[in-house]
Amino acid sequence: MAVQPETRIWIALPDHAMSKKQMQIGAICLDKASGKPLVILHDIGGKLVMPIWIGLPEVRAISMASSQTQPERPSTYDLMLSTIAAMGASITDIAIEANDDSDFKAFISLDGASALRLEARPADAVVLASMTGAPLFVSSDMFEEMERVAEEEAAAKLMADAKAEALKAAEAEKERERFMEFLEDVKPSDFARFAGNDDGGPR
């Protein structure tokens, strides 16, 4: 008899009053550094932004959801939504959080007879939010972490620039010293052959 592989159920603990910001799904663009697609989340006021890296299947699903286009065959996301509906539940909200290792995680909250909070990839969670219109939240500490990383990167850049300027100044000082040594060793007779040649060539 075939042995069925063990299936892990990704059920998360309840959300305990997490401080979070409601976000909206914005533009899809390409990351210049990696060339990978990402979707930009922004708050209602447009002051906060959060990039989420996604793949081509997610790009296709979000684009179809935004244009209200139905696929010819159900996708994996359609299958998941059908399964949730068959359970007599629906998605109430979606939250993207960061753990202690600064890894992004998403949690999908369901209502119904068996209220659950399912763990998911942020990319998949954003797709489901685009398909269902469920509220999408991002934990506030993620923006604080992004600000901290940005400050560290800015400080590292300043240090690198300062080091480059110091090396440049040191090289300029060495060049000046070499020139001064040249002037100390040169004799007036070294320039005699150039006397009377104002254009640098023989007459």
C-alpha positions as CSV (number, residue, x, y, z in Angstrom):
1,M,0.0,0.0,0.0
2,A,1.4,3.4,-1.0
3,V,2.4,5.6,1.9
4,Q,0.8,9.1,1.8
5,P,3.3,11.9,2.4
6,E,2.8,13.9,5.6
7,T,0.9,17.1,5.0
8,R,1.6,20.2,7.1
9,I,-1.3,22.4,7.9
10,W,-0.1,26.0,7.9
11,I,-2.4,27.5,10.7
12,A,-1.1,30.5,12.6
13,L,-1.8,31.7,16.0
14,P,-4.4,34.4,16.5
15,D,-3.4,38.0,15.9
16,H,-2.9,39.8,19.2
17,A,-3.5,43.5,18.6
18,M,-0.7,43.9,16.1
19,S,-0.1,47.5,15.2
20,K,-0.7,47.6,11.4
21,K,-1.3,49.9,8.5
22,Q,-3.9,49.3,5.8
23,M,-2.4,49.2,2.4
24,Q,-3.6,49.3,-1.2
25,I,-2.3,47.4,-4.2
26,G,-0.5,49.8,-6.6
27,A,1.6,49.5,-9.7
28,I,3.5,46.4,-10.9
29,C,7.1,47.2,-12.0
30,L,10.5,45.6,-12.5
31,D,13.3,45.9,-9.9
32,K,16.2,47.5,-11.6
33,A,18.8,45.6,-9.6
34,S,17.4,42.0,-10.1
35,G,15.1,42.5,-13.0
36,K,12.4,40.7,-11.1
37,P,8.8,41.9,-11.0
38,L,7.4,43.5,-7.8
39,V,4.1,45.0,-6.7
40,I,4.1,48.3,-4.8
41,L,1.8,48.5,-1.8
42,H,0.9,52.0,-0.5
43,D,-1.2,53.4,2.2
44,I,-4.4,55.3,1.6
45,G,-2.5,58.7,2.0
46,G,0.3,57.6,-0.3
47,K,3.0,58.3,2.4
48,L,4.0,54.7,3.0
49,V,5.1,52.2,0.4
50,M,6.1,48.6,0.6
51,P,7.6,46.6,-2.3
52,I,6.7,42.9,-2.5
53,W,8.7,40.7,-4.9
54,I,6.4,38.5,-7.0
55,G,6.7,36.0,-9.9
56,L,5.2,36.0,-13.3
57,P,2.2,33.9,-12.2
58,E,1.4,36.5,-9.6
59,V,1.8,39.3,-12.1
60,R,-0.7,37.5,-14.4
61,A,-3.2,36.9,-11.6
62,I,-3.1,40.4,-10.2
63,S,-3.4,41.9,-13.7
64,M,-6.4,39.7,-14.5
65,A,-8.0,40.6,-11.2
66,S,-7.6,44.3,-11.7
67,S,-9.1,44.1,-15.2
68,Q,-11.8,41.7,-13.9
69,T,-10.8,39.2,-16.6
70,Q,-11.8,35.6,-16.0
71,P,-9.2,32.8,-16.9
72,E,-10.2,30.1,-19.3
73,R,-9.4,27.5,-16.7
74,P,-9.3,28.0,-12.9
75,S,-6.0,28.9,-11.5
76,T,-4.5,27.7,-8.2
77,Y,-5.8,30.8,-6.6
78,D,-9.3,30.1,-7.9
79,L,-9.1,26.6,-6.5
80,M,-8.1,28.0,-3.1
81,L,-11.0,30.5,-3.1
82,S,-13.4,27.7,-4.1
83,T,-12.1,25.5,-1.3
84,I,-12.6,28.3,1.2
85,A,-16.1,29.0,0.0
86,A,-16.9,25.2,0.2
87,M,-15.9,25.4,3.8
88,G,-18.5,28.0,4.4
89,A,-15.9,30.7,5.0
90,S,-14.5,33.8,3.4
91,I,-11.4,35.9,3.7
92,T,-11.9,38.7,6.2
93,D,-8.5,40.3,6.0
94,I,-4.8,39.7,5.1
95,A,-1.8,40.8,7.0
96,I,1.9,40.9,6.1
97,E,4.3,40.7,8.9
98,A,8.0,40.1,9.6
99,N,9.4,37.6,12.0
100,D,12.6,37.9,14.2
101,D,14.8,37.0,11.1
102,S,13.2,39.9,9.1
103,D,11.5,37.4,6.8
104,F,8.2,38.4,5.3
105,K,5.1,36.3,6.1
106,A,1.5,36.7,5.3
107,F,-1.6,35.6,7.2
108,I,-5.0,35.1,5.8
109,S,-7.9,35.4,8.3
110,L,-11.1,33.4,7.6
111,D,-14.5,33.7,9.1
112,G,-17.2,31.1,9.3
113,A,-17.8,28.2,11.6
114,S,-14.1,27.5,11.9
115,A,-12.4,30.9,12.1
116,L,-8.8,30.3,11.0
117,R,-5.6,32.3,10.3
118,L,-3.6,30.6,7.6
119,E,0.0,31.3,6.8
120,A,0.9,32.1,3.2
121,R,3.6,33.7,1.0
122,P,3.2,37.5,0.8
123,A,3.0,37.2,-3.0
124,D,0.1,34.8,-2.9
125,A,-1.6,36.8,-0.2
126,V,-1.5,39.9,-2.3
127,V,-3.0,38.0,-5.2
128,L,-5.9,36.8,-3.0
129,A,-6.4,40.4,-1.8
130,S,-6.6,41.6,-5.4
131,M,-9.1,38.9,-6.3
132,T,-11.4,39.2,-3.2
133,G,-11.0,42.9,-2.3
134,A,-10.2,41.8,1.3
135,P,-8.5,44.5,3.4
136,L,-4.7,44.2,3.2
137,F,-2.5,45.2,6.2
138,V,1.2,45.5,6.8
139,S,2.6,45.5,10.3
140,S,4.0,48.9,11.4
141,D,7.3,47.4,12.6
142,M,8.1,46.5,9.0
143,F,8.2,50.1,8.1
144,E,10.4,50.8,11.1
145,E,12.7,48.0,10.0
146,M,12.9,49.3,6.4
147,E,13.8,52.8,7.8
148,R,16.5,51.2,10.0
149,V,18.0,49.3,7.0
150,A,17.8,52.5,4.9
151,E,19.7,54.4,7.6
152,E,22.3,51.7,7.8
153,E,22.7,51.7,4.0
154,A,23.0,55.5,4.0
155,A,25.6,55.4,6.7
156,A,27.6,52.7,4.9
157,K,27.5,54.7,1.7
158,L,28.8,57.8,3.6
159,M,31.6,55.8,5.0
160,A,32.5,54.3,1.6
161,D,32.4,57.8,0.0
162,A,34.6,59.2,2.8
163,K,37.1,56.3,2.4
164,A,37.2,56.9,-1.4
165,E,37.8,60.6,-0.9
166,A,40.6,59.9,1.6
167,L,42.3,57.5,-0.9
168,K,41.9,60.1,-3.6
169,A,43.5,62.8,-1.4
170,A,46.3,60.4,-0.4
171,E,47.0,59.6,-4.0
172,A,47.0,63.4,-4.8
173,E,49.5,64.0,-2.0
174,K,51.8,61.2,-3.3
175,E,51.6,62.8,-6.8
176,R,52.5,66.2,-5.3
177,E,55.5,64.7,-3.5
178,R,56.8,63.0,-6.6
179,F,56.5,66.3,-8.5
180,M,58.4,68.1,-5.7
181,E,61.2,65.5,-5.9
182,F,61.4,66.0,-9.6
183,L,61.8,69.7,-9.1
184,E,64.6,69.2,-6.6
185,D,66.5,67.0,-9.0
186,V,66.0,69.0,-12.3
187,K,68.8,71.3,-13.5
188,P,68.5,74.5,-15.6
189,S,70.6,72.8,-18.3
190,D,67.9,70.2,-18.7
191,F,65.7,72.9,-20.3
192,A,68.4,74.4,-22.4
193,R,67.5,72.4,-25.5
194,F,64.0,73.8,-25.4
195,A,65.2,77.4,-25.3
196,G,63.8,79.5,-28.1
197,N,61.2,76.9,-29.1
198,D,57.9,78.6,-28.1
199,D,55.9,76.0,-30.0
200,G,57.7,73.0,-28.5
201,G,59.3,72.0,-31.9
202,P,62.4,72.8,-33.9
203,R,62.5,75.9,-36.1
